[in-house]
Structures are given as C-alpha cells and as structure tokens.
Amino acid sequence: MKAQLLPEDFIVQMAEVIKLIGHPQRLRILEYLDIYGESPVGEIVDGVHAPQGAISQQLNRMRLHGIIERRQCGRQMFYKIVSPNAVIILNCLREKYEKMKG
C-alpha cells in the first residue's frame, strides 16, 4: 500500500506536540509519567534526576499546551499525561531504540 500525504490539520497538530516534547528534559518527564503514571512533583524530580525548579518549569510548559494536566492534593501537585499523541511519539522513539540496539 502506497503512503499518502497526511491531512494538513493533523500535521500541524503533531508538529506542535513534537516541538513541545522535543526537549530532552521534557521527553524524560514524559517517559517517567508514562511508565509510573500520575506522580507528585517530588517523585518526578527524583526520577529524572534534575533540579526541582527546572522540572517545575518544564511541567508547567507542557501543562499550558495540553500535554499533561495537574491536580492538587493537599500541598502536593500531581501530574499525568493527557495527550495520546505525546505517548504515540514516545512509543515511536522506544520502538526505534529497540530496533537500533538489536
């Protein structure tokens, strides 16, 4: 079956997601949330081994663009992925890595 051009609106939507998650720290956060599910900021910081300020900034950027969402429970903020497109892209990267390592 011959590949066809994707619809323009889909290309634009996916390009926005790729642009947002195209930062190594944001990709690592996304990967962490995909593996561990909804998590508090402190666990994300520990899991991706980065300063809390940097992680909070990246979480906020992804939240503002609809990749993740947050909820507050007491004094803690919990984050989870809400964009299936971000997970699809992450899974493509995983698949590519598995093929590369043999």
Biopython code that builds the backbone (N, CA, C, O; Angstrom):
import numpy as np
from Bio.PDB.StructureBuilder import StructureBuilder

atoms = [
    (1, "MET", "N", (0.844, -1.190, 0.000)),
    (1, "MET", "CA", (0.000, 0.000, 0.000)),
    (1, "MET", "C", (0.886, 1.249, 0.000)),
    (1, "MET", "O", (1.780, 1.384, 0.836)),
    (2, "LYS", "N", (0.641, 2.127, -0.910)),
    (2, "LYS", "CA", (1.425, 3.348, -1.049)),
    (2, "LYS", "C", (1.018, 4.370, 0.015)),
    (2, "LYS", "O", (-0.168, 4.586, 0.264)),
    (3, "ALA", "N", (2.018, 4.989, 0.633)),
    (3, "ALA", "CA", (1.759, 6.026, 1.643)),
    (3, "ALA", "C", (1.138, 7.245, 0.979)),
    (3, "ALA", "O", (1.437, 7.566, -0.172)),
    (4, "GLN", "N", (0.271, 7.916, 1.724)),
    (4, "GLN", "CA", (-0.381, 9.128, 1.231)),
    (4, "GLN", "C", (-0.033, 10.290, 2.150)),
    (4, "GLN", "O", (0.330, 10.095, 3.310)),
    (5, "LEU", "N", (-0.146, 11.481, 1.624)),
    (5, "LEU", "CA", (0.093, 12.671, 2.427)),
    (5, "LEU", "C", (-0.931, 12.755, 3.555)),
    (5, "LEU", "O", (-2.120, 12.497, 3.366)),
    (6, "LEU", "N", (-0.436, 13.121, 4.723)),
    (6, "LEU", "CA", (-1.329, 13.285, 5.875)),
    (6, "LEU", "C", (-2.085, 14.605, 5.760)),
    (6, "LEU", "O", (-1.584, 15.548, 5.147)),
    (7, "PRO", "N", (-3.285, 14.686, 6.341)),
    (7, "PRO", "CA", (-4.052, 15.940, 6.302)),
    (7, "PRO", "C", (-3.294, 17.078, 7.000)),
    (7, "PRO", "O", (-2.593, 16.856, 7.987)),
    (8, "GLU", "N", (-3.443, 18.266, 6.484)),
    (8, "GLU", "CA", (-2.728, 19.441, 6.989)),
    (8, "GLU", "C", (-2.987, 19.685, 8.484)),
    (8, "GLU", "O", (-2.053, 19.972, 9.232)),
    (9, "ASP", "N", (-4.238, 19.575, 8.917)),
    (9, "ASP", "CA", (-4.542, 19.841, 10.323)),
    (9, "ASP", "C", (-3.852, 18.829, 11.240)),
    (9, "ASP", "O", (-3.430, 19.185, 12.340)),
    (10, "PHE", "N", (-3.732, 17.582, 10.805)),
    (10, "PHE", "CA", (-3.034, 16.566, 11.593)),
    (10, "PHE", "C", (-1.544, 16.882, 11.667)),
    (10, "PHE", "O", (-0.936, 16.765, 12.731)),
    (11, "ILE", "N", (-0.955, 17.280, 10.544)),
    (11, "ILE", "CA", (0.465, 17.649, 10.513)),
    (11, "ILE", "C", (0.738, 18.801, 11.470)),
    (11, "ILE", "O", (1.707, 18.762, 12.229)),
    (12, "VAL", "N", (-0.104, 19.821, 11.441)),
    (12, "VAL", "CA", (0.072, 20.981, 12.319)),
    (12, "VAL", "C", (-0.036, 20.565, 13.783)),
    (12, "VAL", "O", (0.784, 20.972, 14.606)),
    (13, "GLN", "N", (-1.030, 19.766, 14.107)),
    (13, "GLN", "CA", (-1.231, 19.302, 15.483)),
    (13, "GLN", "C", (-0.024, 18.486, 15.968)),
    (13, "GLN", "O", (0.465, 18.709, 17.075)),
    (14, "MET", "N", (0.447, 17.561, 15.163)),
    (14, "MET", "CA", (1.578, 16.728, 15.557)),
    (14, "MET", "C", (2.863, 17.544, 15.640)),
    (14, "MET", "O", (3.701, 17.280, 16.503)),
    (15, "ALA", "N", (3.034, 18.522, 14.767)),
    (15, "ALA", "CA", (4.222, 19.368, 14.813)),
    (15, "ALA", "C", (4.291, 20.140, 16.124)),
    (15, "ALA", "O", (5.372, 20.310, 16.689)),
    (16, "GLU", "N", (3.151, 20.604, 16.608)),
    (16, "GLU", "CA", (3.113, 21.306, 17.891)),
    (16, "GLU", "C", (3.529, 20.386, 19.039)),
    (16, "GLU", "O", (4.294, 20.791, 19.915)),
    (17, "VAL", "N", (3.032, 19.161, 19.034)),
    (17, "VAL", "CA", (3.394, 18.200, 20.075)),
    (17, "VAL", "C", (4.886, 17.890, 20.002)),
    (17, "VAL", "O", (5.570, 17.870, 21.025)),
    (18, "ILE", "N", (5.386, 17.649, 18.800)),
    (18, "ILE", "CA", (6.806, 17.345, 18.629)),
    (18, "ILE", "C", (7.666, 18.503, 19.109)),
    (18, "ILE", "O", (8.684, 18.291, 19.768)),
    (19, "LYS", "N", (7.261, 19.732, 18.781)),
    (19, "LYS", "CA", (8.007, 20.910, 19.206)),
    (19, "LYS", "C", (8.054, 20.988, 20.740)),
    (19, "LYS", "O", (9.096, 21.298, 21.317)),
    (20, "LEU", "N", (6.942, 20.710, 21.380)),
    (20, "LEU", "CA", (6.879, 20.802, 22.838)),
    (20, "LEU", "C", (7.669, 19.712, 23.540)),
    (20, "LEU", "O", (8.355, 19.982, 24.526)),
    (21, "ILE", "N", (7.581, 18.491, 23.050)),
    (21, "ILE", "CA", (8.277, 17.411, 23.752)),
    (21, "ILE", "C", (9.690, 17.204, 23.213)),
    (21, "ILE", "O", (10.394, 16.297, 23.657)),
    (22, "GLY", "N", (10.113, 18.036, 22.260)),
    (22, "GLY", "CA", (11.415, 17.886, 21.639)),
    (22, "GLY", "C", (12.588, 18.341, 22.480)),
    (22, "GLY", "O", (13.699, 18.446, 21.961)),
    (23, "HIS", "N", (12.391, 18.610, 23.726)),
    (23, "HIS", "CA", (13.451, 18.986, 24.654)),
    (23, "HIS", "C", (13.800, 17.749, 25.482)),
    (23, "HIS", "O", (12.893, 17.073, 25.968)),
    (24, "PRO", "N", (15.087, 17.432, 25.657)),
    (24, "PRO", "CA", (15.447, 16.206, 26.385)),
    (24, "PRO", "C", (14.814, 16.074, 27.768)),
    (24, "PRO", "O", (14.383, 14.986, 28.149)),
    (25, "GLN", "N", (14.756, 17.160, 28.512)),
    (25, "GLN", "CA", (14.169, 17.095, 29.855)),
    (25, "GLN", "C", (12.665, 16.843, 29.799)),
    (25, "GLN", "O", (12.131, 16.097, 30.619)),
    (26, "ARG", "N", (11.982, 17.458, 28.840)),
    (26, "ARG", "CA", (10.546, 17.223, 28.709)),
    (26, "ARG", "C", (10.269, 15.782, 28.260)),
    (26, "ARG", "O", (9.310, 15.157, 28.715)),
    (27, "LEU", "N", (11.109, 15.270, 27.374)),
    (27, "LEU", "CA", (10.959, 13.870, 26.963)),
    (27, "LEU", "C", (11.154, 12.922, 28.140)),
    (27, "LEU", "O", (10.421, 11.944, 28.285)),
    (28, "ARG", "N", (12.139, 13.214, 28.974)),
    (28, "ARG", "CA", (12.408, 12.366, 30.141)),
    (28, "ARG", "C", (11.236, 12.422, 31.120)),
    (28, "ARG", "O", (10.856, 11.394, 31.682)),
    (29, "ILE", "N", (10.667, 13.587, 31.330)),
    (29, "ILE", "CA", (9.497, 13.722, 32.212)),
    (29, "ILE", "C", (8.327, 12.924, 31.639)),
    (29, "ILE", "O", (7.649, 12.190, 32.358)),
    (30, "LEU", "N", (8.104, 13.079, 30.350)),
    (30, "LEU", "CA", (7.023, 12.359, 29.690)),
    (30, "LEU", "C", (7.223, 10.847, 29.829)),
    (30, "LEU", "O", (6.282, 10.109, 30.121)),
    (31, "GLU", "N", (8.451, 10.406, 29.619)),
    (31, "GLU", "CA", (8.759, 8.987, 29.755)),
    (31, "GLU", "C", (8.472, 8.511, 31.182)),
    (31, "GLU", "O", (7.884, 7.447, 31.380)),
    (32, "TYR", "N", (8.886, 9.294, 32.161)),
    (32, "TYR", "CA", (8.646, 8.935, 33.567)),
    (32, "TYR", "C", (7.142, 8.809, 33.839)),
    (32, "TYR", "O", (6.697, 7.824, 34.429)),
    (33, "LEU", "N", (6.374, 9.794, 33.412)),
    (33, "LEU", "CA", (4.932, 9.774, 33.654)),
    (33, "LEU", "C", (4.249, 8.629, 32.911)),
    (33, "LEU", "O", (3.270, 8.067, 33.401)),
    (34, "ASP", "N", (4.753, 8.285, 31.747)),
    (34, "ASP", "CA", (4.169, 7.171, 31.003)),
    (34, "ASP", "C", (4.421, 5.849, 31.733)),
    (34, "ASP", "O", (3.542, 4.989, 31.782)),
    (35, "ILE", "N", (5.599, 5.691, 32.289)),
    (35, "ILE", "CA", (5.943, 4.446, 32.990)),
    (35, "ILE", "C", (5.267, 4.361, 34.360)),
    (35, "ILE", "O", (4.715, 3.318, 34.710)),
    (36, "TYR", "N", (5.305, 5.429, 35.125)),
    (36, "TYR", "CA", (4.835, 5.394, 36.516)),
    (36, "TYR", "C", (3.437, 5.963, 36.723)),
    (36, "TYR", "O", (2.888, 5.850, 37.819)),
    (37, "GLY", "N", (2.858, 6.565, 35.705)),
    (37, "GLY", "CA", (1.524, 7.127, 35.852)),
    (37, "GLY", "C", (1.548, 8.428, 36.636)),
    (37, "GLY", "O", (2.603, 9.023, 36.856)),
    (38, "GLU", "N", (0.376, 8.849, 37.048)),
    (38, "GLU", "CA", (0.256, 10.111, 37.777)),
    (38, "GLU", "C", (1.221, 10.128, 38.952)),
    (38, "GLU", "O", (1.282, 9.180, 39.735)),
    (39, "SER", "N", (1.982, 11.228, 39.067)),
    (39, "SER", "CA", (3.035, 11.306, 40.077)),
    (39, "SER", "C", (3.148, 12.712, 40.648)),
    (39, "SER", "O", (2.873, 13.696, 39.960)),
    (40, "PRO", "N", (3.559, 12.801, 41.923)),
    (40, "PRO", "CA", (3.821, 14.119, 42.508)),
    (40, "PRO", "C", (5.153, 14.672, 41.999)),
    (40, "PRO", "O", (6.025, 13.920, 41.566)),
    (41, "VAL", "N", (5.291, 15.966, 42.057)),
    (41, "VAL", "CA", (6.487, 16.642, 41.547)),
    (41, "VAL", "C", (7.759, 16.058, 42.150)),
    (41, "VAL", "O", (8.728, 15.817, 41.429)),
    (42, "GLY", "N", (7.770, 15.828, 43.455)),
    (42, "GLY", "CA", (8.972, 15.321, 44.109)),
    (42, "GLY", "C", (9.448, 13.997, 43.538)),
    (42, "GLY", "O", (10.651, 13.776, 43.392)),
    (43, "GLU", "N", (8.517, 13.121, 43.217)),
    (43, "GLU", "CA", (8.893, 11.831, 42.621)),
    (43, "GLU", "C", (9.406, 12.007, 41.198)),
    (43, "GLU", "O", (10.319, 11.301, 40.772)),
    (44, "ILE", "N", (8.823, 12.940, 40.470)),
    (44, "ILE", "CA", (9.293, 13.207, 39.107)),
    (44, "ILE", "C", (10.719, 13.757, 39.168)),
    (44, "ILE", "O", (11.585, 13.328, 38.405)),
    (45, "VAL", "N", (10.959, 14.694, 40.063)),
    (45, "VAL", "CA", (12.295, 15.277, 40.233)),
    (45, "VAL", "C", (13.311, 14.178, 40.537)),
    (45, "VAL", "O", (14.376, 14.126, 39.921)),
    (46, "ASP", "N", (12.982, 13.303, 41.485)),
    (46, "ASP", "CA", (13.891, 12.204, 41.832)),
    (46, "ASP", "C", (14.057, 11.236, 40.666)),
    (46, "ASP", "O", (15.156, 10.738, 40.421)),
    (47, "GLY", "N", (12.983, 10.974, 39.958)),
    (47, "GLY", "CA", (13.011, 10.002, 38.873)),
    (47, "GLY", "C", (13.795, 10.443, 37.656)),
    (47, "GLY", "O", (14.378, 9.613, 36.959)),
    (48, "VAL", "N", (13.817, 11.737, 37.393)),
    (48, "VAL", "CA", (14.543, 12.220, 36.210)),
    (48, "VAL", "C", (15.870, 12.885, 36.574)),
    (48, "VAL", "O", (16.605, 13.339, 35.697)),
    (49, "HIS", "N", (16.168, 12.939, 37.858)),
    (49, "HIS", "CA", (17.467, 13.440, 38.352)),
    (49, "HIS", "C", (17.785, 14.838, 37.837)),
    (49, "HIS", "O", (18.815, 15.065, 37.202)),
    (50, "ALA", "N", (16.890, 15.757, 38.120)),
    (50, "ALA", "CA", (17.081, 17.140, 37.695)),
    (50, "ALA", "C", (16.580, 18.069, 38.801)),
    (50, "ALA", "O", (15.781, 17.654, 39.640)),
    (51, "PRO", "N", (17.042, 19.316, 38.808)),
    (51, "PRO", "CA", (16.606, 20.277, 39.836)),
    (51, "PRO", "C", (15.100, 20.531, 39.780)),
    (51, "PRO", "O", (14.503, 20.557, 38.704)),
    (52, "GLN", "N", (14.501, 20.717, 40.947)),
    (52, "GLN", "CA", (13.052, 20.912, 41.018)),
    (52, "GLN", "C", (12.599, 22.128, 40.222)),
    (52, "GLN", "O", (11.560, 22.075, 39.564)),
    (53, "GLY", "N", (13.346, 23.211, 40.266)),
    (53, "GLY", "CA", (12.954, 24.415, 39.526)),
    (53, "GLY", "C", (12.852, 24.153, 38.034)),
    (53, "GLY", "O", (11.908, 24.599, 37.381)),
    (54, "ALA", "N", (13.820, 23.435, 37.498)),
    (54, "ALA", "CA", (13.817, 23.119, 36.069)),
    (54, "ALA", "C", (12.649, 22.194, 35.724)),
    (54, "ALA", "O", (11.981, 22.385, 34.708)),
    (55, "ILE", "N", (12.408, 21.202, 36.566)),
    (55, "ILE", "CA", (11.312, 20.264, 36.318)),
    (55, "ILE", "C", (9.972, 20.982, 36.399)),
    (55, "ILE", "O", (9.099, 20.765, 35.558)),
    (56, "SER", "N", (9.805, 21.825, 37.394)),
    (56, "SER", "CA", (8.553, 22.584, 37.531)),
    (56, "SER", "C", (8.297, 23.454, 36.308)),
    (56, "SER", "O", (7.164, 23.559, 35.838)),
    (57, "GLN", "N", (9.351, 24.075, 35.798)),
    (57, "GLN", "CA", (9.220, 24.910, 34.602)),
    (57, "GLN", "C", (8.782, 24.068, 33.404)),
    (57, "GLN", "O", (7.902, 24.477, 32.645)),
    (58, "GLN", "N", (9.387, 22.905, 33.234)),
    (58, "GLN", "CA", (9.037, 22.047, 32.103)),
    (58, "GLN", "C", (7.621, 21.485, 32.248)),
    (58, "GLN", "O", (6.878, 21.410, 31.270)),
    (59, "LEU", "N", (7.250, 21.092, 33.467)),
    (59, "LEU", "CA", (5.891, 20.602, 33.714)),
    (59, "LEU", "C", (4.866, 21.678, 33.370)),
    (59, "LEU", "O", (3.853, 21.403, 32.727)),
    (60, "ASN", "N", (5.140, 22.898, 33.803)),
    (60, "ASN", "CA", (4.210, 23.995, 33.543)),
    (60, "ASN", "C", (4.073, 24.255, 32.042)),
    (60, "ASN", "O", (2.971, 24.490, 31.547)),
    (61, "ARG", "N", (5.173, 24.213, 31.335)),
    (61, "ARG", "CA", (5.114, 24.450, 29.887)),
    (61, "ARG", "C", (4.268, 23.381, 29.191)),
    (61, "ARG", "O", (3.437, 23.696, 28.339)),
    (62, "MET", "N", (4.486, 22.109, 29.563)),
    (62, "MET", "CA", (3.699, 21.042, 28.949)),
    (62, "MET", "C", (2.233, 21.118, 29.367)),
    (62, "MET", "O", (1.344, 20.792, 28.581)),
    (63, "ARG", "N", (1.982, 21.544, 30.591)),
    (63, "ARG", "CA", (0.595, 21.689, 31.061)),
    (63, "ARG", "C", (-0.136, 22.788, 30.293)),
    (63, "ARG", "O", (-1.287, 22.608, 29.895)),
    (64, "LEU", "N", (0.515, 23.899, 30.090)),
    (64, "LEU", "CA", (-0.104, 25.015, 29.372)),
    (64, "LEU", "C", (-0.444, 24.658, 27.924)),
    (64, "LEU", "O", (-1.319, 25.278, 27.318)),
    (65, "HIS", "N", (0.240, 23.670, 27.377)),
    (65, "HIS", "CA", (-0.002, 23.256, 25.993)),
    (65, "HIS", "C", (-0.797, 21.957, 25.892)),
    (65, "HIS", "O", (-0.894, 21.372, 24.814)),
    (66, "GLY", "N", (-1.369, 21.502, 27.013)),
    (66, "GLY", "CA", (-2.282, 20.373, 26.981)),
    (66, "GLY", "C", (-1.652, 18.996, 26.857)),
    (66, "GLY", "O", (-2.341, 18.032, 26.523)),
    (67, "ILE", "N", (-0.354, 18.885, 27.119)),
    (67, "ILE", "CA", (0.317, 17.586, 27.061)),
    (67, "ILE", "C", (0.063, 16.807, 28.349)),
    (67, "ILE", "O", (-0.167, 15.597, 28.327)),
    (68, "ILE", "N", (0.109, 17.519, 29.461)),
    (68, "ILE", "CA", (-0.135, 16.921, 30.776)),
    (68, "ILE", "C", (-1.154, 17.778, 31.520)),
    (68, "ILE", "O", (-1.458, 18.899, 31.113)),
    (69, "GLU", "N", (-1.668, 17.237, 32.605)),
    (69, "GLU", "CA", (-2.515, 18.046, 33.485)),
    (69, "GLU", "C", (-2.104, 17.786, 34.921)),
    (69, "GLU", "O", (-1.434, 16.798, 35.222)),
    (70, "ARG", "N", (-2.512, 18.684, 35.800)),
    (70, "ARG", "CA", (-2.153, 18.554, 37.206)),
    (70, "ARG", "C", (-3.394, 18.604, 38.072)),
    (70, "ARG", "O", (-4.438, 19.130, 37.688)),
    (71, "ARG", "N", (-3.240, 18.041, 39.245)),
    (71, "ARG", "CA", (-4.273, 18.173, 40.268)),
    (71, "ARG", "C", (-3.560, 18.339, 41.601)),
    (71, "ARG", "O", (-2.462, 17.827, 41.822)),
    (72, "GLN", "N", (-4.221, 19.067, 42.469)),
    (72, "GLN", "CA", (-3.642, 19.317, 43.786)),
    (72, "GLN", "C", (-4.309, 18.418, 44.807)),
    (72, "GLN", "O", (-5.530, 18.264, 44.821)),
    (73, "CYS", "N", (-3.493, 17.830, 45.657)),
    (73, "CYS", "CA", (-3.978, 17.008, 46.760)),
    (73, "CYS", "C", (-3.220, 17.470, 47.994)),
    (73, "CYS", "O", (-2.044, 17.154, 48.174)),
    (74, "GLY", "N", (-3.909, 18.218, 48.835)),
    (74, "GLY", "CA", (-3.213, 18.824, 49.977)),
    (74, "GLY", "C", (-2.213, 19.835, 49.464)),
    (74, "GLY", "O", (-2.563, 20.760, 48.732)),
    (75, "ARG", "N", (-0.959, 19.649, 49.858)),
    (75, "ARG", "CA", (0.088, 20.577, 49.424)),
    (75, "ARG", "C", (0.864, 20.059, 48.215)),
    (75, "ARG", "O", (1.762, 20.739, 47.718)),
    (76, "GLN", "N", (0.529, 18.874, 47.745)),
    (76, "GLN", "CA", (1.264, 18.284, 46.627)),
    (76, "GLN", "C", (0.524, 18.476, 45.304)),
    (76, "GLN", "O", (-0.705, 18.459, 45.244)),
    (77, "MET", "N", (1.311, 18.656, 44.256)),
    (77, "MET", "CA", (0.790, 18.694, 42.898)),
    (77, "MET", "C", (1.125, 17.369, 42.227)),
    (77, "MET", "O", (2.261, 16.897, 42.276)),
    (78, "PHE", "N", (0.116, 16.782, 41.601)),
    (78, "PHE", "CA", (0.290, 15.536, 40.863)),
    (78, "PHE", "C", (0.115, 15.832, 39.382)),
    (78, "PHE", "O", (-0.733, 16.636, 38.996)),
    (79, "TYR", "N", (0.919, 15.180, 38.558)),
    (79, "TYR", "CA", (0.857, 15.375, 37.112)),
    (79, "TYR", "C", (0.619, 14.048, 36.414)),
    (79, "TYR", "O", (1.064, 12.995, 36.870)),
    (80, "LYS", "N", (-0.103, 14.124, 35.280)),
    (80, "LYS", "CA", (-0.314, 12.942, 34.446)),
    (80, "LYS", "C", (-0.408, 13.374, 32.996)),
    (80, "LYS", "O", (-0.716, 14.527, 32.694)),
    (81, "ILE", "N", (-0.140, 12.440, 32.111)),
    (81, "ILE", "CA", (-0.215, 12.691, 30.671)),
    (81, "ILE", "C", (-1.679, 12.670, 30.231)),
    (81, "ILE", "O", (-2.442, 11.792, 30.635)),
    (82, "VAL", "N", (-2.062, 13.631, 29.412)),
    (82, "VAL", "CA", (-3.418, 13.646, 28.850)),
    (82, "VAL", "C", (-3.407, 13.660, 27.319)),
    (82, "VAL", "O", (-4.460, 13.550, 26.690)),
    (83, "SER", "N", (-2.235, 13.794, 26.726)),
    (83, "SER", "CA", (-2.134, 13.838, 25.267)),
    (83, "SER", "C", (-1.742, 12.467, 24.718)),
    (83, "SER", "O", (-0.597, 12.044, 24.876)),
    (84, "PRO", "N", (-2.680, 11.772, 24.075)),
    (84, "PRO", "CA", (-2.306, 10.487, 23.486)),
    (84, "PRO", "C", (-1.254, 10.644, 22.386)),
    (84, "PRO", "O", (-0.457, 9.732, 22.164)),
    (85, "ASN", "N", (-1.241, 11.781, 21.698)),
    (85, "ASN", "CA", (-0.244, 12.000, 20.646)),
    (85, "ASN", "C", (1.174, 12.024, 21.198)),
    (85, "ASN", "O", (2.102, 11.541, 20.549)),
    (86, "ALA", "N", (1.347, 12.582, 22.387)),
    (86, "ALA", "CA", (2.678, 12.606, 23.002)),
    (86, "ALA", "C", (3.150, 11.190, 23.303)),
    (86, "ALA", "O", (4.323, 10.874, 23.108)),
    (87, "VAL", "N", (2.258, 10.347, 23.770)),
    (87, "VAL", "CA", (2.614, 8.960, 24.084)),
    (87, "VAL", "C", (2.914, 8.189, 22.796)),
    (87, "VAL", "O", (3.824, 7.362, 22.770)),
    (88, "ILE", "N", (2.164, 8.452, 21.740)),
    (88, "ILE", "CA", (2.427, 7.799, 20.449)),
    (88, "ILE", "C", (3.845, 8.134, 19.974)),
    (88, "ILE", "O", (4.576, 7.252, 19.523)),
    (89, "ILE", "N", (4.224, 9.395, 20.075)),
    (89, "ILE", "CA", (5.567, 9.813, 19.659)),
    (89, "ILE", "C", (6.615, 9.146, 20.547)),
    (89, "ILE", "O", (7.627, 8.656, 20.045)),
    (90, "LEU", "N", (6.387, 9.122, 21.845)),
    (90, "LEU", "CA", (7.308, 8.463, 22.772)),
    (90, "LEU", "C", (7.461, 6.982, 22.422)),
    (90, "LEU", "O", (8.572, 6.451, 22.437)),
    (91, "ASN", "N", (6.370, 6.328, 22.113)),
    (91, "ASN", "CA", (6.429, 4.908, 21.746)),
    (91, "ASN", "C", (7.176, 4.686, 20.434)),
    (91, "ASN", "O", (7.842, 3.663, 20.269)),
    (92, "CYS", "N", (7.074, 5.627, 19.502)),
    (92, "CYS", "CA", (7.858, 5.538, 18.261)),
    (92, "CYS", "C", (9.350, 5.617, 18.571)),
    (92, "CYS", "O", (10.151, 4.893, 17.979)),
    (93, "LEU", "N", (9.718, 6.489, 19.490)),
    (93, "LEU", "CA", (11.121, 6.594, 19.892)),
    (93, "LEU", "C", (11.600, 5.305, 20.552)),
    (93, "LEU", "O", (12.710, 4.843, 20.290)),
    (94, "ARG", "N", (10.764, 4.729, 21.407)),
    (94, "ARG", "CA", (11.122, 3.468, 22.056)),
    (94, "ARG", "C", (11.315, 2.358, 21.028)),
    (94, "ARG", "O", (12.269, 1.583, 21.102)),
    (95, "GLU", "N", (10.400, 2.295, 20.075)),
    (95, "GLU", "CA", (10.477, 1.273, 19.037)),
    (95, "GLU", "C", (11.758, 1.430, 18.218)),
    (95, "GLU", "O", (12.434, 0.445, 17.921)),
    (96, "LYS", "N", (12.082, 2.655, 17.858)),
    (96, "LYS", "CA", (13.306, 2.932, 17.107)),
    (96, "LYS", "C", (14.530, 2.519, 17.920)),
    (96, "LYS", "O", (15.458, 1.917, 17.380)),
    (97, "TYR", "N", (14.538, 2.835, 19.204)),
    (97, "TYR", "CA", (15.674, 2.467, 20.064)),
    (97, "TYR", "C", (15.827, 0.954, 20.134)),
    (97, "TYR", "O", (16.942, 0.441, 20.036)),
    (98, "GLU", "N", (14.733, 0.239, 20.300)),
    (98, "GLU", "CA", (14.792, -1.226, 20.371)),
    (98, "GLU", "C", (15.349, -1.827, 19.086)),
    (98, "GLU", "O", (16.121, -2.784, 19.135)),
    (99, "LYS", "N", (14.968, -1.277, 17.944)),
    (99, "LYS", "CA", (15.480, -1.754, 16.655)),
    (99, "LYS", "C", (16.968, -1.459, 16.510)),
    (99, "LYS", "O", (17.714, -2.269, 15.961)),
    (100, "MET", "N", (17.398, -0.299, 17.003)),
    (100, "MET", "CA", (18.805, 0.092, 16.898)),
    (100, "MET", "C", (19.712, -0.779, 17.759)),
    (100, "MET", "O", (20.822, -1.121, 17.352)),
    (101, "LYS", "N", (19.237, -1.137, 18.948)),
    (101, "LYS", "CA", (20.115, -1.894, 19.848)),
    (101, "LYS", "C", (20.161, -3.374, 19.494)),
    (101, "LYS", "O", (20.963, -4.130, 20.043)),
    (102, "GLY", "N", (19.306, -3.776, 18.585)),
    (102, "GLY", "CA", (19.395, -5.102, 18.012)),
    (102, "GLY", "C", (18.551, -6.101, 18.641)),
    (102, "GLY", "O", (18.554, -7.261, 18.228)),
]
sb = StructureBuilder()
sb.init_structure("model")
sb.init_model(0)
sb.init_chain("A")
sb.init_seg("    ")
for serial, (resi, resn, name, xyz) in enumerate(atoms, 1):
    if name == "N":
        sb.init_residue(resn, " ", resi, " ")
    sb.init_atom(name, np.array(xyz, "f"), 0.0, 1.0, " ", f" {name:<3s}", serial, name[0])
structure = sb.get_structure()
